[in-house]
Amino acid sequence: MERFIEFKNEVVKFCENKFEISKKEYELRKHENQVKNLYQRIGEYVYRNRSGIEEPKLVEIINLINEDNTKMFEISKEIGRLSGSKACPVCNKIVGQTATFCCKCGSKL
């Protein structure tokens, strides 16, 4: 009976961990989509105002992108911690704990 309880506790912990990873991955995708939308806004803004670009508006959008990139890296690190992996500091790809280079962007880890 004691072994059964230990096994049950391990299964519960495993499921809770997987659930946390899924939540973090969802949050990461949300920020990635926000960054894509911000890049699109920059492109639209530059296209519409190609005769005279107002720099403060672009700086505001770039700052929003930087904030989301920082959040994405922190979320990726948390996913890595939960899954026994680590995150690439350049592209946020989750890679194996022993990886030397990122398999997505090739950066040295």
MARBA-3410 file (N, C-alpha, C, O; in Angstrom, 1 decimal):
109
0.8,-1.2,0.0,0.0,0.0,0.0,0.9,1.3,0.0,0.5,2.2,-0.7 ~ 2.0,1.2,0.7,2.9,2.4,0.8,3.5,2.7,-0.5,3.7,3.8,-0.9 ~ 3.8,1.6,-1.3,4.4,1.8,-2.6,3.4,2.4,-3.6,3.7,3.3,-4.4 ~ 2.1,2.0,-3.4,1.1,2.6,-4.2,0.9,4.1,-4.0,0.8,4.9,-4.9 ~ 1.0,4.5,-2.7,0.9,5.9,-2.4,2.0,6.7,-2.9,1.8,7.8,-3.4
3.2,6.1,-2.8,4.4,6.8,-3.4,4.2,7.0,-4.9,4.5,8.0,-5.5 ~ 3.8,5.9,-5.6,3.6,6.0,-7.0,2.5,7.0,-7.4,2.7,7.8,-8.3 ~ 1.4,7.0,-6.6,0.4,8.0,-6.9,0.9,9.4,-6.7,0.6,10.3,-7.5 ~ 1.7,9.7,-5.7,2.3,11.0,-5.5,3.2,11.4,-6.6,3.3,12.5,-7.0 ~ 4.0,10.4,-7.1,4.9,10.7,-8.3,4.1,11.1,-9.5,4.4,12.0,-10.2
3.0,10.4,-9.7,2.1,10.6,-10.9,1.5,12.0,-10.8,1.4,12.8,-11.7 ~ 1.0,12.3,-9.6,0.4,13.7,-9.4,1.4,14.8,-9.6,1.1,15.8,-10.2 ~ 2.6,14.6,-9.1,3.7,15.6,-9.3,4.0,15.7,-10.8,4.2,16.8,-11.3 ~ 4.1,14.6,-11.5,4.4,14.6,-12.9,3.4,15.4,-13.6,3.7,16.2,-14.5 ~ 2.1,15.1,-13.3,1.0,15.8,-14.0,1.0,17.3,-13.7,0.7,18.1,-14.6
1.2,17.6,-12.5,1.2,19.0,-12.1,2.4,19.8,-12.8,2.2,20.9,-13.3 ~ 3.5,19.1,-13.0,4.7,19.7,-13.7,4.3,19.9,-15.2,4.6,21.0,-15.7 ~ 3.7,18.9,-15.8,3.3,19.0,-17.2,2.3,20.1,-17.4,2.4,20.9,-18.4 ~ 1.4,20.3,-16.4,0.4,21.3,-16.5,1.0,22.7,-16.5,0.7,23.6,-17.2 ~ 2.0,22.9,-15.5,2.7,24.1,-15.4,3.5,24.4,-16.7,3.5,25.6,-17.1
4.1,23.4,-17.3,4.9,23.6,-18.5,3.9,24.1,-19.6,4.2,25.0,-20.4 ~ 2.8,23.5,-19.7,1.8,23.9,-20.7,1.3,25.3,-20.5,1.2,26.0,-21.5 ~ 1.1,25.7,-19.3,0.7,27.1,-19.0,1.8,28.1,-19.5,1.5,29.1,-20.1 ~ 3.0,27.7,-19.1,4.1,28.6,-19.5,4.3,28.7,-21.0,4.6,29.7,-21.6 ~ 4.1,27.5,-21.7,4.3,27.5,-23.2,3.2,28.4,-23.8,3.4,29.1,-24.8
2.0,28.3,-23.2,0.9,29.2,-23.7,1.2,30.6,-23.6,1.0,31.4,-24.5 ~ 1.7,31.0,-22.4,2.1,32.4,-22.1,3.2,32.8,-23.1,3.2,33.9,-23.5 ~ 4.2,31.9,-23.3,5.3,32.2,-24.2,4.7,32.5,-25.6,5.1,33.5,-26.3 ~ 3.8,31.7,-26.1,3.2,31.9,-27.5,2.5,33.2,-27.5,2.5,33.9,-28.6 ~ 1.8,33.6,-26.4,1.1,34.8,-26.4,2.0,36.0,-26.6,1.7,36.9,-27.4
3.2,36.0,-25.9,4.2,37.1,-26.1,4.8,37.0,-27.5,5.1,38.1,-28.1 ~ 5.1,35.9,-28.0,5.6,35.8,-29.4,4.6,36.4,-30.4,5.1,37.1,-31.3 ~ 3.3,36.2,-30.2,2.3,36.8,-31.1,2.3,38.3,-30.9,2.1,39.0,-31.9 ~ 2.4,38.8,-29.7,2.5,40.2,-29.5,3.6,40.8,-30.2,3.5,41.9,-30.8 ~ 4.8,40.2,-30.1,6.0,40.7,-30.8,5.8,40.8,-32.3,6.1,41.7,-33.0
5.2,39.7,-32.9,4.9,39.7,-34.3,4.0,40.8,-34.7,4.2,41.5,-35.7 ~ 3.0,41.1,-33.9,2.0,42.2,-34.2,2.7,43.5,-34.1,2.5,44.4,-34.9 ~ 3.7,43.7,-33.1,4.4,44.9,-33.0,5.3,45.1,-34.2,5.4,46.3,-34.7 ~ 6.0,44.1,-34.7,6.8,44.2,-35.9,5.9,44.6,-37.1,6.4,45.4,-37.9 ~ 4.8,44.1,-37.1,3.8,44.4,-38.2,3.5,45.9,-38.1,3.4,46.6,-39.1
3.2,46.4,-36.9,2.9,47.8,-36.7,4.0,48.7,-37.1,3.8,49.7,-37.7 ~ 5.2,48.3,-36.8,6.4,49.1,-37.3,6.4,49.2,-38.8,6.6,50.3,-39.3 ~ 6.2,48.0,-39.5,6.2,48.0,-40.9,5.1,48.9,-41.5,5.4,49.7,-42.4 ~ 3.9,48.8,-41.0,2.8,49.6,-41.4,3.1,51.1,-41.2,2.8,51.9,-42.1 ~ 3.6,51.4,-40.0,3.9,52.8,-39.7,4.9,53.4,-40.7,4.7,54.5,-41.2
6.0,52.6,-40.9,7.1,53.1,-41.8,6.5,53.3,-43.2,6.8,54.3,-43.9 ~ 5.7,52.3,-43.6,5.2,52.4,-45.0,4.2,53.6,-45.1,4.3,54.3,-46.1 ~ 3.4,53.8,-44.2,2.4,55.0,-44.3,3.1,56.3,-44.2,2.7,57.3,-44.7 ~ 4.2,56.4,-43.4,4.9,57.6,-43.1,6.2,57.7,-43.8,7.2,58.3,-43.2 ~ 6.4,57.1,-44.9,7.7,57.0,-45.6,8.3,58.4,-45.9,9.5,58.5,-46.2
7.4,59.4,-46.0,7.9,60.8,-46.3,8.6,61.4,-45.1,9.5,62.2,-45.2 ~ 8.1,61.1,-43.9,8.6,61.7,-42.7,8.4,60.8,-41.5,7.2,60.8,-40.9 ~ 9.3,60.0,-41.0,9.2,59.1,-39.9,9.3,59.8,-38.6,10.2,60.5,-38.4 ~ 8.3,59.6,-37.7,8.3,60.2,-36.4,9.0,59.2,-35.5,8.4,58.1,-35.2 ~ 10.1,59.5,-35.0,10.9,58.6,-34.2,10.3,58.2,-32.9,10.4,57.0,-32.5
9.7,59.1,-32.1,9.1,58.7,-30.8,8.1,57.5,-30.9,8.1,56.6,-30.0 ~ 7.3,57.4,-31.9,6.3,56.4,-32.1,7.1,55.0,-32.3,6.7,54.0,-31.7 ~ 8.1,55.0,-33.1,8.9,53.8,-33.3,9.6,53.4,-32.0,9.7,52.2,-31.7 ~ 10.1,54.3,-31.3,10.8,54.0,-30.0,9.8,53.4,-29.1,10.2,52.4,-28.4 ~ 8.6,53.9,-29.0,7.6,53.3,-28.2,7.3,51.8,-28.5,7.3,50.9,-27.7
7.2,51.5,-29.8,6.9,50.2,-30.3,8.1,49.3,-30.0,8.0,48.1,-29.6 ~ 9.3,49.8,-30.3,10.5,49.0,-30.0,10.7,48.7,-28.5,11.1,47.6,-28.2 ~ 10.3,49.6,-27.7,10.3,49.3,-26.2,9.4,48.2,-25.8,9.7,47.4,-25.0 ~ 8.2,48.2,-26.5,7.2,47.2,-26.2,7.7,45.8,-26.7,7.6,44.8,-26.0 ~ 8.4,45.8,-27.8,9.0,44.6,-28.3,10.1,44.1,-27.3,10.1,42.9,-27.0
10.9,45.0,-26.8,12.0,44.6,-25.9,11.4,44.0,-24.6,11.9,43.1,-24.0 ~ 10.3,44.7,-24.1,9.6,44.1,-22.9,9.1,42.7,-23.1,9.3,41.8,-22.3 ~ 8.5,42.5,-24.3,7.9,41.1,-24.5,9.1,40.1,-24.7,9.0,39.0,-24.3 ~ 10.2,40.6,-25.4,11.3,39.6,-25.5,11.9,39.2,-24.2,12.3,38.1,-24.0 ~ 12.0,40.2,-23.2,12.4,39.9,-21.9,11.5,38.9,-21.2,11.9,38.0,-20.6
10.2,39.2,-21.3,9.2,38.2,-20.7,9.3,36.9,-21.3,9.2,35.9,-20.6 ~ 9.5,36.8,-22.6,9.6,35.5,-23.3,10.8,34.7,-22.8,10.8,33.5,-22.6 ~ 11.9,35.4,-22.6,13.1,34.7,-22.1,12.9,34.2,-20.7,13.3,33.1,-20.4 ~ 12.3,35.0,-19.9,12.0,34.5,-18.5,11.1,33.3,-18.5,11.3,32.4,-17.7 ~ 10.1,33.4,-19.3,9.1,32.3,-19.4,9.8,31.0,-19.9,9.6,29.9,-19.4
10.7,31.2,-20.9,11.4,30.1,-21.5,12.4,29.4,-20.4,12.5,28.2,-20.4 ~ 13.0,30.3,-19.6,13.9,29.8,-18.6,13.0,29.0,-17.6,13.5,27.9,-17.1 ~ 11.8,29.4,-17.2,11.0,28.7,-16.3,10.5,27.4,-16.9,10.5,26.4,-16.2 ~ 10.2,27.4,-18.2,9.8,26.1,-18.8,11.0,25.2,-18.8,10.9,24.0,-18.5 ~ 12.2,25.7,-19.0,13.4,24.9,-19.0,13.6,24.3,-17.6,14.0,23.1,-17.5
13.4,25.1,-16.6,13.6,24.6,-15.2,12.6,23.5,-14.9,13.0,22.5,-14.3 ~ 11.4,23.7,-15.3,10.3,22.7,-15.0,10.6,21.4,-15.8,10.2,20.4,-15.3 ~ 11.1,21.5,-17.0,11.3,20.3,-17.8,12.7,19.8,-17.8,13.0,18.8,-18.5 ~ 13.6,20.4,-17.0,15.0,19.9,-16.9,15.8,20.3,-18.2,16.7,19.6,-18.5 ~ 15.4,21.4,-18.8,16.1,21.9,-20.0,16.6,23.3,-19.7,16.5,23.7,-18.6
17.0,24.0,-20.8,17.3,25.4,-20.6,16.9,26.1,-21.9,16.6,25.5,-22.9 ~ 16.9,27.5,-21.8,16.4,28.3,-22.9,17.6,29.0,-23.6,18.5,29.5,-22.9 ~ 17.5,29.1,-24.9,18.5,29.9,-25.6,18.3,31.4,-25.3,17.2,31.8,-25.4 ~ 19.3,32.1,-25.0,19.1,33.5,-24.6,18.9,34.4,-25.9,18.5,35.6,-25.7 ~ 19.1,33.9,-27.1,18.9,34.6,-28.3,17.5,34.5,-28.8,16.8,35.4,-29.1
17.1,33.2,-29.0,15.8,33.0,-29.7,14.7,32.3,-28.7,13.6,32.1,-29.2 ~ 15.1,32.0,-27.5,14.2,31.5,-26.5,13.8,30.0,-26.7,12.9,29.5,-26.0 ~ 14.4,29.3,-27.7,14.2,27.9,-27.9,14.6,27.1,-26.7,15.7,27.3,-26.1 ~ 13.7,26.2,-26.3,14.0,25.2,-25.2,14.9,24.1,-25.8,14.6,23.5,-26.7 ~ 16.1,24.0,-25.2,17.1,22.9,-25.6,17.5,22.1,-24.4,17.2,22.4,-23.3
18.1,21.0,-24.7,18.5,20.0,-23.7,19.5,20.7,-22.7,20.3,21.6,-23.1 ~ 19.5,20.2,-21.5,20.4,20.8,-20.5,21.9,20.8,-20.9,22.7,21.6,-20.5 ~ 22.3,19.7,-21.6,23.7,19.6,-22.0,24.1,20.2,-23.3,25.2,20.1,-23.8 ~ 23.1,20.8,-24.0,23.4,21.4,-25.3,24.4,22.5,-25.3,24.4,23.3,-24.3 ~ 25.3,22.5,-26.2,26.3,23.6,-26.3,25.9,24.7,-27.2,26.2,25.9,-27.0
25.1,24.3,-28.3,24.6,25.3,-29.3,23.1,25.1,-29.4,22.5,24.1,-29.2 ~ 22.4,26.2,-29.7,21.0,26.2,-30.0,20.7,25.5,-31.3,21.3,25.8,-32.3 ~ 19.7,24.6,-31.3,19.3,23.9,-32.5,18.5,24.7,-33.4,18.2,24.3,-34.6 ~ 18.0,25.9,-32.9,17.1,26.7,-33.8,18.0,27.8,-34.5,17.9,28.0,-35.7 ~ 18.7,28.6,-33.7,19.5,29.7,-34.2,21.0,29.5,-34.3,21.7,30.3,-34.9
21.5,28.4,-33.7,22.9,28.1,-33.7,23.8,28.9,-32.7,25.0,28.7,-32.7 ~ 23.2,29.7,-31.9,24.0,30.4,-30.9,24.6,29.5,-29.9,24.1,28.5,-29.5 ~ 25.8,29.9,-29.5,26.5,29.2,-28.4,25.8,29.5,-27.1,25.5,30.6,-26.7 ~ 25.6,28.4,-26.3,24.8,28.5,-25.1,25.8,28.7,-23.9,25.3,28.8,-22.8
END
